[in-house]
Amino acid sequence: MKYFITACLVTLVFSFNSFSQEKNTTHKVEKGETIAQIAQKYNVTPFDIYQLNPDAQSGLKPNSVLLIPKKGDSKKPNSKVITHKVEPKETLYGIENKYGVSDEDLKKVNPDLVKLGLQIGQILVIPSGANAKSVVTTSEKVVYHEVLPKETKYSIAKQYGITIEEIEKRNPEVIANLPIGYQLVIKGNPPKSDKVVPTTSKKDTVQPIHSNPILPQEVEVKKTYTSLSKNSNDRKKLVLLLPFNLTKIEGDTVNSTTMRLKKDKFLNMTLDFYSGALMAIDSARSIGIPVDVSIFDSQETKSSSNIATIHQQNDLETADAVIGPFYQNNVEKTAALLSDKNVAVISPLSKDIGNSFPNLYQTIPTAEALKRAVFVYMMAKGGNIIAVVDKKKESARQFIQQNYPEVKFAALLENGSLSAESFKGLLVKGKMNYVVLASENTGMVKWTMATMMSVMATYNVELVIMEPNETLDTDEINFTNLTKLKLMYPSISRENESIEALIFEKEYRKKNKIAPSTYATRGFDVTFDTMMRLTQEKVYQDTADEFATEQVDNKFEYYKKADGGYTNRGIYILYYDTDLIIKEAN
């Protein structure tokens, strides 16, 4: 009997090995190899290899042998496995959101993510079927959403984890406008009789101003953020004054053009902005925007330019708007030249606060506006605000005392460090305690953070800064602790990982063979926003008074200054979350 069982076992093993050899091949793992590289070598997916070699999910060992399915022999369900190559700036959150999969499912089929994290160039397997988030099918239960006042397509899409395009595809009636009370189909396929379109007056209808087929424009803030669409067929004229300084480049007998591109940061900034502007011009033309664009070399330094010559030769007063120059001094001269005709002059990059002109629009929010924005946010949330200000930051103390007298100040010890006893006495239970830190002293920063973390079991606390703080970027400061304290700060731009923004990045990369820089994205945002404002049936100034808009990474919420001209208060409040992702505070 024992012999019979042994013989059967040998026969079974032999049969299994014969079957494996017919259906699979083997691969001896070399030092440094990854599952993705091996899968690519044999034209299979990493998921195929993991199925035959489950132990490989815990890591590859040199000289171990893997079973590799022969091409075309992987199990049928895996023939549809999707892979994704990780690009620069991508995050797990963005990838999971793009494919509609959970963090747990993605890491389950890509165990290297747990050990090594996300790597540029890494090939990820995207789970499908039961592993993915719910997939809409014809038999799926119909989900409706009734449009409420002040809701937008963007806010509704974000609520349900879908895109604006999906909403419009299921509800083509709302492409032109989004009526209050409308029953949107979010999921499923309802009978035609199910759809209800309420009768609304013009007053009740939210007019979406759709600015770009690939970019989100609808966000709720102080001024109602709107998506601009083409409202006029009248041709408008836009002029860009950009400091290429070609004469200087051509006259450079020492450096070649290539060498100059490597050395000249200002030129690189200009070219990046220019490349983004060209993307905006192409996008506008693709949706039929009737704007003629002229681009001139402003040949700028901080104190000089050839704006006057360009004006004489090209009569800039006939333009409807001018973007540029870059330097504040030159922007002001341009605004002065064109003020009689009220030609809008948009300052794209200058952070300076200079002389005011009624036709000058500063797109970069001021440092004071950034500080005020974060206090407005904290007060709107009904938080308890505590300021920790070191002795060298007297200007910060004065700003807070003069503008926000209700803010409490934590006492300092004789050595200048925070008094933990005083700080704890200012905390309030049941409220968010916002701790505004104004210090670049490493010791004080670390001690303040440690004190905050020591009370987290009893109080809700969040660390806040009013302006950039280089100390927080040093190795001395534990980044994980910053995420635990959810460091919050104001910013003129955001990290946008919406599908629309990813499409912009993809198109830019396709055209320029590189990811867009901050200046490239700003070039797109400023130019596209200006072009969309020009297509409204009103002058540029009226659009600044009425509309707040949002492009890829930048907001444009213009307010008239007391001494003339306009300033931008389009500011994001961002924070570090515990998943290591920077997010926008709601």
PLY file of the C-alpha trace (Angstrom):
ply
format ascii 1.0
element vertex 586
property float x
property float y
property float z
element edge 585
property int vertex1
property int vertex2
end_header
0.00 0.00 0.00
2.86 2.33 0.88
4.52 1.53 -2.46
1.26 2.28 -4.31
0.90 5.75 -2.70
4.54 6.58 -3.41
4.20 5.51 -7.03
1.06 7.62 -7.47
2.78 10.63 -5.93
5.79 10.27 -8.26
3.46 9.94 -11.25
1.50 13.05 -10.16
4.66 15.14 -9.69
6.03 13.97 -13.03
2.75 14.83 -14.74
2.68 18.29 -13.13
6.29 19.06 -14.12
5.60 17.93 -17.67
2.55 20.17 -17.80
4.50 23.14 -16.37
7.28 22.74 -18.90
4.76 22.68 -21.74
2.92 25.75 -20.56
5.72 27.77 -18.93
9.40 28.58 -19.13
11.81 29.40 -16.33
13.98 32.41 -15.50
16.95 32.57 -13.12
16.86 35.87 -11.21
19.97 38.01 -11.48
21.09 40.53 -8.87
19.22 43.83 -9.16
16.46 42.55 -11.46
12.85 43.56 -10.85
9.58 41.85 -11.67
8.77 44.63 -14.14
12.04 44.09 -16.05
11.53 40.32 -16.19
7.92 40.70 -17.30
8.97 43.07 -20.07
11.68 40.63 -21.21
9.17 37.80 -21.72
6.33 40.05 -22.94
4.05 39.17 -20.03
2.67 41.24 -17.13
4.05 41.31 -13.58
0.67 39.99 -12.44
1.15 36.87 -14.61
4.47 36.16 -12.87
3.04 36.74 -9.40
0.25 34.24 -10.11
2.74 31.44 -10.84
5.22 32.61 -8.19
3.28 33.96 -5.17
6.44 33.99 -3.02
7.89 36.61 -5.36
5.49 39.17 -3.84
7.72 39.29 -0.77
10.78 40.12 -2.90
13.16 38.59 -5.46
16.23 36.63 -4.39
19.27 36.35 -6.71
19.67 32.88 -8.32
16.07 31.90 -7.50
14.08 30.41 -10.38
10.77 31.86 -11.54
8.11 30.18 -13.66
7.28 32.42 -16.63
4.08 31.86 -18.64
4.68 31.50 -22.36
3.36 34.39 -24.42
-0.35 34.00 -24.97
-0.67 31.23 -22.34
-1.50 33.36 -19.32
-4.92 32.77 -17.83
-7.73 34.38 -19.72
-8.73 36.85 -16.99
-5.19 38.27 -17.02
-5.14 38.88 -20.77
-6.80 42.21 -20.04
-4.45 43.32 -17.27
-3.64 47.02 -17.62
-0.21 48.41 -16.83
0.87 51.98 -16.07
4.33 53.51 -16.39
5.02 55.97 -13.58
5.88 59.45 -14.86
7.63 62.30 -12.98
5.38 64.21 -10.53
2.83 61.37 -10.40
1.59 60.15 -7.01
-0.16 57.00 -5.79
-3.27 59.07 -5.09
-3.34 60.42 -8.65
-2.83 56.99 -10.25
-5.44 55.34 -8.02
-7.89 58.12 -8.81
-7.16 57.87 -12.55
-7.94 54.16 -12.74
-10.54 54.03 -9.97
-8.72 51.54 -7.77
-8.12 51.47 -4.03
-4.73 51.87 -2.38
-5.03 48.37 -0.90
-5.80 46.72 -4.27
-3.00 48.53 -6.09
-0.41 47.53 -3.49
-1.71 43.97 -3.42
-0.74 43.36 -7.05
2.35 45.60 -6.81
4.02 44.57 -3.53
7.16 46.55 -4.39
5.14 49.69 -3.60
5.05 48.75 0.08
8.82 48.27 0.29
10.21 50.77 -2.19
7.41 53.27 -2.71
6.60 54.85 -6.08
9.54 55.04 -8.51
9.75 57.02 -11.78
9.70 54.58 -14.72
8.17 51.82 -12.60
5.62 49.59 -14.40
2.51 49.11 -12.26
-0.15 46.47 -12.76
-3.62 48.03 -12.55
-6.09 45.57 -11.00
-9.37 45.05 -12.82
-12.65 43.22 -12.27
-13.35 42.50 -8.62
-10.22 44.44 -7.51
-11.27 47.71 -9.05
-13.75 50.18 -7.69
-17.36 49.79 -8.83
-17.67 49.72 -12.61
-20.76 51.14 -14.28
-22.69 48.46 -16.18
-26.00 48.44 -17.99
-27.61 46.59 -15.06
-26.23 48.95 -12.42
-28.67 50.75 -10.16
-29.38 54.26 -11.42
-27.96 57.03 -9.19
-29.37 60.55 -9.48
-28.20 63.90 -8.10
-30.43 66.94 -7.81
-28.54 70.15 -8.57
-28.57 72.55 -5.61
-27.97 76.33 -5.65
-24.27 77.26 -6.03
-23.29 73.72 -7.06
-21.06 73.33 -10.12
-20.19 70.46 -12.43
-16.74 70.35 -10.90
-18.00 70.11 -7.31
-20.54 67.41 -8.24
-17.96 65.41 -10.20
-15.56 65.61 -7.25
-18.32 64.47 -4.85
-18.94 61.27 -6.82
-15.36 60.64 -7.93
-16.10 61.08 -11.65
-15.15 63.65 -14.31
-17.05 66.61 -15.77
-16.84 64.83 -19.14
-18.68 61.80 -17.70
-21.44 64.04 -16.31
-21.91 65.76 -19.69
-21.83 62.43 -21.55
-24.66 61.04 -19.40
-26.51 64.37 -19.31
-25.95 66.17 -22.66
-28.69 68.67 -21.74
-26.37 70.33 -19.18
-23.43 70.99 -21.52
-24.67 74.55 -22.10
-25.91 75.25 -18.55
-26.55 73.60 -15.19
-30.13 74.36 -14.02
-30.90 74.31 -10.30
-33.17 71.34 -9.51
-32.02 69.31 -12.51
-31.89 65.54 -11.91
-28.41 64.52 -13.07
-27.76 60.88 -13.90
-24.55 59.95 -12.08
-24.50 56.17 -12.65
-26.57 53.59 -14.52
-28.81 53.87 -17.58
-32.30 55.15 -16.75
-35.36 54.80 -19.01
-35.86 57.89 -21.12
-38.98 58.78 -19.17
-36.99 58.92 -15.92
-35.14 62.12 -16.76
-36.68 65.24 -15.26
-35.79 68.70 -16.55
-37.29 71.41 -14.31
-38.51 74.66 -15.72
-36.14 77.37 -14.50
-36.07 81.08 -14.96
-32.94 82.83 -16.25
-32.33 84.03 -12.70
-32.21 80.45 -11.37
-29.86 79.09 -14.03
-26.17 78.75 -13.28
-24.39 79.90 -16.41
-21.21 77.81 -16.78
-18.55 79.66 -18.67
-16.59 76.74 -20.05
-13.09 77.92 -20.74
-11.27 74.82 -21.86
-12.32 71.32 -22.88
-9.48 69.85 -20.79
-9.29 72.11 -17.74
-11.46 72.47 -14.61
-12.78 75.98 -14.07
-15.54 75.69 -11.46
-14.67 76.18 -7.81
-16.61 77.89 -5.04
-14.92 80.64 -3.04
-15.62 84.25 -2.03
-16.37 85.42 -5.54
-18.24 82.65 -7.33
-15.67 80.85 -9.46
-16.92 80.44 -12.99
-15.96 78.52 -16.11
-15.80 80.96 -19.02
-17.03 79.96 -22.47
-17.00 81.81 -25.77
-19.75 84.46 -25.68
-18.76 86.66 -28.61
-17.60 86.16 -32.19
-16.00 89.61 -32.38
-12.29 89.27 -33.12
-10.04 90.54 -30.37
-6.33 91.37 -30.33
-3.89 90.09 -27.71
-0.22 91.13 -27.47
2.51 89.26 -25.55
5.65 91.20 -24.56
8.25 88.62 -23.56
11.94 89.27 -22.75
13.70 86.92 -25.19
16.52 89.50 -25.49
17.49 88.12 -28.91
19.81 91.02 -29.70
21.85 90.22 -26.60
22.02 86.53 -27.52
23.06 87.20 -31.10
25.77 89.58 -29.92
27.23 87.10 -27.45
30.56 86.02 -28.99
31.66 84.09 -25.89
28.77 81.70 -25.22
27.00 79.57 -27.81
23.19 79.51 -27.77
23.30 76.06 -26.14
25.68 77.25 -23.45
23.57 80.32 -22.81
20.49 78.16 -22.36
22.36 76.21 -19.69
23.53 79.34 -17.86
20.76 81.93 -18.32
17.96 81.20 -15.82
15.99 84.27 -16.88
16.00 83.12 -20.51
14.88 79.64 -19.46
12.05 81.16 -17.43
10.98 83.21 -20.45
11.07 80.22 -22.81
9.09 78.09 -20.35
6.42 80.79 -20.00
6.37 81.15 -23.80
5.89 77.40 -24.33
2.91 77.42 -21.95
1.44 80.47 -23.70
1.69 78.69 -27.05
-0.23 75.73 -25.58
-2.94 78.14 -24.45
-3.14 79.77 -27.89
-3.49 76.35 -29.56
-6.17 75.27 -27.05
-8.13 78.48 -27.62
-7.99 78.11 -31.39
-9.16 74.50 -31.16
-12.43 75.67 -29.59
-12.89 78.57 -32.01
-11.79 81.53 -29.86
-11.56 84.58 -32.19
-8.39 86.18 -30.82
-5.43 87.35 -32.92
-2.13 87.07 -31.04
1.08 89.04 -31.64
4.31 88.27 -29.76
7.17 90.77 -29.43
10.63 90.67 -27.83
10.52 93.26 -25.04
14.35 93.18 -24.62
14.17 93.79 -20.91
16.40 94.49 -17.98
15.14 95.71 -14.61
15.51 99.33 -15.68
15.12 99.29 -19.46
13.12 97.83 -22.36
12.17 98.58 -25.95
8.43 98.86 -25.20
8.22 102.43 -26.51
9.72 101.37 -29.87
7.35 98.40 -30.15
4.43 100.73 -29.39
5.47 103.25 -32.04
5.95 100.60 -34.72
2.90 98.46 -33.93
0.40 100.82 -32.25
-0.26 98.75 -29.12
-3.26 100.96 -28.33
-5.25 98.91 -30.85
-4.83 95.80 -28.67
-7.58 94.65 -26.30
-5.07 93.28 -23.79
-1.30 93.02 -23.31
0.46 90.30 -21.30
3.85 91.42 -20.04
6.50 92.67 -19.72
8.00 90.67 -16.83
9.68 93.35 -14.71
7.40 95.57 -12.62
9.07 98.79 -13.75
8.46 97.90 -17.43
4.90 96.74 -16.80
4.10 100.10 -15.23
5.61 101.96 -18.23
3.48 99.88 -20.58
0.33 100.56 -18.53
1.11 104.28 -18.58
1.54 104.27 -22.38
-1.82 102.51 -22.88
-3.88 104.03 -20.06
-5.64 106.61 -22.27
-7.22 103.80 -24.33
-7.76 101.66 -21.19
-5.92 98.70 -22.72
-5.67 95.97 -20.08
-2.02 95.29 -19.15
-1.57 91.97 -17.33
1.55 91.56 -15.20
2.30 87.82 -15.39
5.18 87.29 -12.94
6.08 90.37 -10.94
5.62 90.17 -7.16
6.49 93.84 -6.62
4.01 96.38 -5.34
4.63 99.46 -7.46
2.66 102.38 -8.82
-1.01 101.81 -9.61
-2.65 102.37 -12.97
-6.38 101.79 -13.68
-5.55 99.41 -16.54
-2.90 97.35 -14.69
-3.74 93.83 -13.45
-1.28 92.09 -11.10
-1.69 88.31 -11.41
0.66 87.42 -8.53
-1.06 87.89 -5.13
0.86 90.10 -2.70
2.63 88.71 0.37
0.10 90.48 2.58
-2.82 88.93 0.66
-1.32 85.48 1.28
-1.09 86.16 5.03
-4.63 87.50 5.19
-6.00 84.51 3.25
-4.84 81.99 5.83
-6.33 84.03 8.70
-9.63 84.39 6.82
-9.70 80.61 6.45
-8.98 79.92 10.14
-11.57 82.43 11.31
-14.20 81.05 8.94
-13.63 77.62 10.51
-14.24 79.07 13.97
-10.84 77.95 15.17
-8.89 79.03 18.25
-5.84 80.87 16.87
-2.59 80.93 18.86
0.50 82.76 17.59
4.04 81.63 18.42
6.32 84.46 17.28
10.02 84.66 18.06
11.74 87.90 19.04
13.29 88.40 15.61
9.89 88.40 13.88
8.54 91.67 15.23
6.96 92.56 11.87
4.90 89.35 12.00
3.78 90.18 15.55
2.71 93.68 14.50
0.82 92.38 11.45
-1.21 89.97 13.61
-1.85 92.46 16.42
-2.98 95.24 14.06
-5.23 93.08 11.87
-6.40 90.24 14.13
-6.49 91.45 17.76
-8.47 88.37 18.83
-5.43 86.12 18.22
-3.72 84.90 21.41
0.07 85.08 21.76
1.97 82.32 23.55
4.55 83.61 26.00
8.28 83.11 25.43
10.90 82.22 28.04
13.92 84.43 28.72
16.03 82.37 26.30
13.49 83.09 23.55
11.93 79.61 23.38
8.24 78.83 23.72
6.80 78.55 27.22
5.04 75.17 27.12
2.99 76.07 30.20
1.74 79.31 28.64
0.98 77.54 25.34
-1.05 74.75 26.96
-3.05 77.31 28.92
-4.28 78.87 25.65
-5.60 75.64 24.12
-9.36 75.06 23.85
-11.04 71.65 23.80
-13.68 70.96 21.17
-12.14 73.40 18.68
-9.32 73.25 16.18
-6.37 75.06 17.73
-4.47 76.71 14.88
-0.88 77.43 15.92
0.60 80.17 13.72
4.39 79.82 13.86
6.61 82.76 12.87
10.19 81.64 13.45
13.12 80.41 11.42
15.08 79.32 14.48
15.51 75.55 14.21
15.47 75.01 17.97
12.29 77.01 18.46
10.57 75.29 15.52
11.42 71.81 16.85
10.40 72.69 20.41
7.07 74.19 19.26
6.30 71.09 17.18
7.24 68.78 20.06
5.00 70.75 22.44
2.09 70.53 19.99
2.54 66.79 19.54
2.58 66.24 23.28
-1.01 67.54 23.58
-2.50 65.84 20.50
-4.17 63.13 22.61
-6.27 65.81 24.33
-6.54 68.72 21.89
-7.01 69.22 18.16
-3.97 71.16 16.95
-2.69 72.18 13.51
0.56 73.95 12.60
0.23 77.03 10.37
2.71 79.34 8.64
1.91 82.66 6.93
4.81 82.66 4.47
7.52 80.30 3.15
9.82 78.99 5.88
13.09 77.43 4.68
13.78 75.92 8.11
10.90 73.49 7.60
12.61 72.15 4.47
15.84 71.20 6.24
16.83 67.72 7.41
16.64 69.00 10.99
12.84 68.98 10.82
11.08 65.61 10.78
8.79 65.60 7.74
6.52 62.93 9.26
5.85 65.24 12.19
4.85 68.01 9.79
2.26 65.66 8.28
1.00 64.64 11.72
0.52 68.32 12.55
-0.98 68.85 9.07
1.17 71.88 8.30
-1.07 74.47 6.59
0.03 77.44 4.49
-1.20 79.85 1.76
-0.01 79.40 -1.83
-0.48 81.11 -5.19
-0.61 77.74 -6.96
-1.55 74.14 -6.32
-0.54 70.62 -7.31
-3.49 69.74 -9.52
-3.89 66.01 -10.14
-7.33 66.06 -11.72
-7.82 64.13 -14.94
-8.06 67.41 -16.84
-4.73 68.61 -15.46
-3.09 65.27 -16.28
-4.31 65.64 -19.86
-2.73 69.11 -20.04
0.55 67.70 -18.76
0.38 64.83 -21.26
-0.24 67.18 -24.19
2.54 69.51 -23.06
4.97 66.62 -22.69
3.99 65.30 -26.12
4.70 68.66 -27.72
7.80 69.71 -25.74
9.34 66.32 -24.76
9.49 67.43 -21.11
7.10 67.93 -18.19
5.79 71.51 -17.77
7.64 73.65 -15.25
5.89 76.06 -12.89
6.56 78.89 -15.36
5.22 76.87 -18.30
1.98 76.15 -16.45
1.69 79.78 -15.43
2.26 80.80 -19.06
-0.68 78.63 -20.02
-2.92 79.79 -17.18
-2.35 83.54 -17.60
-2.66 83.45 -21.41
-5.69 81.18 -21.57
-7.50 83.09 -18.84
-6.86 86.39 -20.63
-8.11 85.02 -23.96
-11.30 83.67 -22.40
-12.03 86.99 -20.71
-11.60 88.77 -24.05
-14.33 86.62 -25.63
-17.01 87.82 -23.21
-19.45 90.45 -24.45
-17.89 93.09 -22.20
-14.59 94.86 -21.67
-11.76 93.19 -19.74
-12.32 95.40 -16.69
-15.92 94.19 -16.36
-14.80 90.56 -16.41
-12.33 91.35 -13.61
-15.15 92.90 -11.57
-17.57 90.01 -12.15
-15.70 86.73 -12.68
-13.26 84.69 -10.63
-11.68 81.86 -12.62
-9.39 78.88 -12.09
-7.07 77.28 -14.60
-4.58 74.40 -14.23
-2.61 75.55 -11.17
-3.63 79.19 -10.69
-6.68 81.20 -9.65
-7.60 84.68 -10.89
-9.81 86.57 -8.45
-9.29 90.24 -9.21
-10.20 93.09 -6.85
-9.96 96.80 -7.52
-7.36 98.54 -5.36
-8.21 101.76 -3.54
-5.54 103.68 -5.49
-6.46 102.16 -8.86
-5.69 99.02 -10.80
-6.39 95.43 -9.83
-4.77 92.85 -7.59
-5.30 89.08 -7.59
-6.55 87.37 -4.43
-6.81 83.93 -5.98
-5.03 81.99 -3.22
-5.00 78.32 -2.20
-4.88 77.11 1.38
-2.87 73.87 1.31
-1.82 71.37 3.96
0.36 68.30 4.39
-1.78 65.21 4.91
-0.70 62.05 6.71
-0.57 60.14 3.40
2.31 62.48 2.43
0.19 64.28 -0.18
-0.27 68.06 -0.27
-3.99 68.77 -0.41
-6.27 71.78 -0.66
-8.05 72.66 2.59
-11.83 72.65 2.26
0 1
1 2
2 3
3 4
4 5
5 6
6 7
7 8
8 9
9 10
10 11
11 12
12 13
13 14
14 15
15 16
16 17
17 18
18 19
19 20
20 21
21 22
22 23
23 24
24 25
25 26
26 27
27 28
28 29
29 30
30 31
31 32
32 33
33 34
34 35
35 36
36 37
37 38
38 39
39 40
40 41
41 42
42 43
43 44
44 45
45 46
46 47
47 48
48 49
49 50
50 51
51 52
52 53
53 54
54 55
55 56
56 57
57 58
58 59
59 60
60 61
61 62
62 63
63 64
64 65
65 66
66 67
67 68
68 69
69 70
70 71
71 72
72 73
73 74
74 75
75 76
76 77
77 78
78 79
79 80
80 81
81 82
82 83
83 84
84 85
85 86
86 87
87 88
88 89
89 90
90 91
91 92
92 93
93 94
94 95
95 96
96 97
97 98
98 99
99 100
100 101
101 102
102 103
103 104
104 105
105 106
106 107
107 108
108 109
109 110
110 111
111 112
112 113
113 114
114 115
115 116
116 117
117 118
118 119
119 120
120 121
121 122
122 123
123 124
124 125
125 126
126 127
127 128
128 129
129 130
130 131
131 132
132 133
133 134
134 135
135 136
136 137
137 138
138 139
139 140
140 141
141 142
142 143
143 144
144 145
145 146
146 147
147 148
148 149
149 150
150 151
151 152
152 153
153 154
154 155
155 156
156 157
157 158
158 159
159 160
160 161
161 162
162 163
163 164
164 165
165 166
166 167
167 168
168 169
169 170
170 171
171 172
172 173
173 174
174 175
175 176
176 177
177 178
178 179
179 180
180 181
181 182
182 183
183 184
184 185
185 186
186 187
187 188
188 189
189 190
190 191
191 192
192 193
193 194
194 195
195 196
196 197
197 198
198 199
199 200
200 201
201 202
202 203
203 204
204 205
205 206
206 207
207 208
208 209
209 210
210 211
211 212
212 213
213 214
214 215
215 216
216 217
217 218
218 219
219 220
220 221
221 222
222 223
223 224
224 225
225 226
226 227
227 228
228 229
229 230
230 231
231 232
232 233
233 234
234 235
235 236
236 237
237 238
238 239
239 240
240 241
241 242
242 243
243 244
244 245
245 246
246 247
247 248
248 249
249 250
250 251
251 252
252 253
253 254
254 255
255 256
256 257
257 258
258 259
259 260
260 261
261 262
262 263
263 264
264 265
265 266
266 267
267 268
268 269
269 270
270 271
271 272
272 273
273 274
274 275
275 276
276 277
277 278
278 279
279 280
280 281
281 282
282 283
283 284
284 285
285 286
286 287
287 288
288 289
289 290
290 291
291 292
292 293
293 294
294 295
295 296
296 297
297 298
298 299
299 300
300 301
301 302
302 303
303 304
304 305
305 306
306 307
307 308
308 309
309 310
310 311
311 312
312 313
313 314
314 315
315 316
316 317
317 318
318 319
319 320
320 321
321 322
322 323
323 324
324 325
325 326
326 327
327 328
328 329
329 330
330 331
331 332
332 333
333 334
334 335
335 336
336 337
337 338
338 339
339 340
340 341
341 342
342 343
343 344
344 345
345 346
346 347
347 348
348 349
349 350
350 351
351 352
352 353
353 354
354 355
355 356
356 357
357 358
358 359
359 360
360 361
361 362
362 363
363 364
364 365
365 366
366 367
367 368
368 369
369 370
370 371
371 372
372 373
373 374
374 375
375 376
376 377
377 378
378 379
379 380
380 381
381 382
382 383
383 384
384 385
385 386
386 387
387 388
388 389
389 390
390 391
391 392
392 393
393 394
394 395
395 396
396 397
397 398
398 399
399 400
400 401
401 402
402 403
403 404
404 405
405 406
406 407
407 408
408 409
409 410
410 411
411 412
412 413
413 414
414 415
415 416
416 417
417 418
418 419
419 420
420 421
421 422
422 423
423 424
424 425
425 426
426 427
427 428
428 429
429 430
430 431
431 432
432 433
433 434
434 435
435 436
436 437
437 438
438 439
439 440
440 441
441 442
442 443
443 444
444 445
445 446
446 447
447 448
448 449
449 450
450 451
451 452
452 453
453 454
454 455
455 456
456 457
457 458
458 459
459 460
460 461
461 462
462 463
463 464
464 465
465 466
466 467
467 468
468 469
469 470
470 471
471 472
472 473
473 474
474 475
475 476
476 477
477 478
478 479
479 480
480 481
481 482
482 483
483 484
484 485
485 486
486 487
487 488
488 489
489 490
490 491
491 492
492 493
493 494
494 495
495 496
496 497
497 498
498 499
499 500
500 501
501 502
502 503
503 504
504 505
505 506
506 507
507 508
508 509
509 510
510 511
511 512
512 513
513 514
514 515
515 516
516 517
517 518
518 519
519 520
520 521
521 522
522 523
523 524
524 525
525 526
526 527
527 528
528 529
529 530
530 531
531 532
532 533
533 534
534 535
535 536
536 537
537 538
538 539
539 540
540 541
541 542
542 543
543 544
544 545
545 546
546 547
547 548
548 549
549 550
550 551
551 552
552 553
553 554
554 555
555 556
556 557
557 558
558 559
559 560
560 561
561 562
562 563
563 564
564 565
565 566
566 567
567 568
568 569
569 570
570 571
571 572
572 573
573 574
574 575
575 576
576 577
577 578
578 579
579 580
580 581
581 582
582 583
583 584
584 585
